[in-house]
Amino acid sequence: MNRSELIQYFRHVRKVSEDICAPLETEDYVVQPVEDVSPPKWHLGHTTWFYEALFLDKYIPDYKPYHPTYSFLFNSYYQSLGDRWERPRRGVLSRPTVEEVYKFRQAVSERMGDLIDNISEKEWPEFHDLVILALNHEQQHQELLLTDIKYILAVNPLQPLYRKSGEKGKPATPAVKTSYVPFEGGMHRIGFQGNGFCYDNELPEHDSYVNHFKLANRLVTNAEYLEFMKEGGYKDFRHWLSDGWDTVQREKWEAPLHWKKLDNKWYEMTLGGWRKAVSDSPVCHVSYFEAEAFASWAGKRLPTEDEWEAAARLSRANQSPGNFFDDGFLHPLAAAATGKSKIFQLLGDVWEWTSSAYLPYPGYRQAAGALGEYNGKFMINQMVLRGGSCATSRDHARISYRNFFQPDKRWQFTGFRLADELK
C-alpha cells in the first residue's frame, strides 16, 4: 500500500470498531461478567494504546503520552511495555469515561494519520508492515468485541437486543446432507504462502506428511448436536477427556454456551436476541472438550490442523464466499448447496476446533521485544482453530490463519467438523 491507501485502510478499520459499539448504551461499555470477557470500553482503549505504544512513542521525538496512566490501564499482556491493570478487574474501571476513551481514540488516530503522511522514506517499509500488523490486531479485537458484547447481553435478565434481527435476509438454499470427502495422504505444503500479511505463527512454510483421510463436507449442526445431548452426551464420562469431564462436572454444562431450554425446546442467544435453535445451522459456542466428546460419541475424530489446511487448499476454499462479518448475519448459517464445491463452510461461520495443540512450526523463532510476545509465548496448553467465523472480517481471514484458545473456552464463535481415516 502507498501512503494514501494505508491512511484510508487505517481509517476504515478504526471506524469498524466504533460502528460495532454504536448500538450500545453507555452502561454496556463497562460490564465484565467473567474474566474472559473484556468491557467494550477496554477494547477501544487497548486498540488505541497499541498504536501509541508501537508508533507514536517510537517515531515521534519527545512524544508525550495522551495520558500518563493509560498505558497501565490498557496494556494487555506485553511485559516488555510495562506494568498493567489486572485482566479480571477491567470491569471495575468506571474511569476513564466512555467519552474520554473516544477522545483518546480520536487524538491517537489523528497523530497516526500525520505520521503515515510524514514518516521518512527510509523508515517507511518497516513502518508500513508494522501498521498492517496493528490493523490486523484491531480486527482481532473487533471479533472479540462482538463476542464479548454478546456475552454481556446474554447474561442480562432483561434480554436486551444488540440489533433487531440476528440474521439479515438469510438466503434460501437447499440443505447440504452430510458426506465425507476423501483426501490423499502424502506431503503437503503448510503455512503462509505468497505475498501479503501473515502472523509469525503461520511461518515458516514447511512440508508436512499426512495419512489418507476424509473430512466432513460441512460443519456439525444444531440438530446433530441435539442428538448427542438427547443420548446423554453430557452425562456419559466415556466420551470425555479427563479434564473435559472434570470441567463438565464443575461448570454443570448440559448444552453449548448461550443455550437455554424453554417449554421443552432449546433456544440459542444471537445478537438479535433469543431464538429457537435452528436445526441445520452449525452448532457454535462449544469448547474443544465438547467437540472432541461429540466426535468420540459419533465414532469419528477432529481433523488435525495440517489435514484441515491441506483440504482447504485442495478444495480452493479461499475462492469460496463464506459467511463473514462483512455479510452482516453475525451468526453461522446453514451450509448452502451452491456451485460445484464438494466441501462447504471451511472459511467463515465458526472457528473450527482441530485436534492439534498450538505449537511452533519447524524452524519458528520468536521475535525479540513486544512483537515476540504477540503469539510465541502462548504456544502451550492451547488448541488450534481454523477458518474464521461470522464475526471475522473477510480481509482478515486466510487458509493459513492459526487461531488458538484453551480447550475449555467457548464464548467465541467456535464449532467443528468431523474427520475420519480413509481406508
PyMOL commands that set and color helices and strands:
alter all, ss='L'
color gray80, all
select helices_A, chain A and resi 3-21+26-30+40-59+70-74+79-81+87-92+98-118+124-154+200-202+222-230+237-239+242-251+288-297+305-314+317-319+325-327+370-373+376-378+394-396
alter helices_A, ss='H'
color red, helices_A
select strands_A, chain A and resi 180-183+186-190+206-210+213-216+259-262+265-270+273-276+351-357+383-386+403-405+414-415+419-421
alter strands_A, ss='S'
color yellow, strands_A
deselect
rebuild
show_as cartoon
